[in-house]
Amino acid sequence: MLLVDGFILSHKRFLFHTGREQEAQCRILTPVTPRRFTVYVLPLLVWMLVIFGWSTDAGSAEHTRSWLQRLLSDLPLLRDLPPARILDIDYGIRKAAHITEYAILAVLAFRAVRRERQTFRDVDVWGVLLLCVAYAATDELHQLTVASRFGTVGDVLYDTFGAMVGVVACLWLTARATASPAPLDLMYSTAKSPPPPPA
């Protein structure tokens, strides 16, 4: 009888301590409601369409270079730059854009995967990275079908690096948000701690 009572007591403590984790697991099985779709999934899909639009002729090097030349012509100190330097600046801006757009994609994908969950799962990292790398590869394949664009493996690497930056930022923010113990954990640790010795 004592063995059964001890098992029940330990099981109750386990359920009390892991209540938030089990609640989070239930949220995983909860279907995506229209509100959750609008808040978490729709921004991800919109940003993927934006990236797709930039992969058309509108985002070609000819367009960005002409825009850059017009911008530099309005700056007295930079209007006389040689064409080779303008090409270098345009190249840097385009690669920085690759990193930035996929860092944003990773952040939005991270939000869509986790939603309201407070716990961390491996899929939050590997699933997001796999999604970003796969979309980067298909995006470069799409550019092969555009006359003024060309797809490269190097751009996929830039995109992957941007996705890693976005995931690391999400993990850092998540760690900061969960650094302080939750009230439930404080209650459990207080219940386990022995009473102070008498004075």
Protein Blocks (a to p, Z undefined) as FASTA:
>chain_A
ZZmmmmmmmmmmmmmmmmmmmmmmmmmmpccdfklmmmmmmmmmmmmmmmmmmmmmklgm
klmmmmmmmmmmmpmklmmgcfklmmmmmmmmmmmmmmmmmmmmmmmmmmmmnmmafbdc
fklmmmmmmmmmmmmmmmmmmmmmpmkbccdfklmmmmmmmmmmmmmmmmmmmmmmmmpc
cfklmmmmmmmpccdddZZ
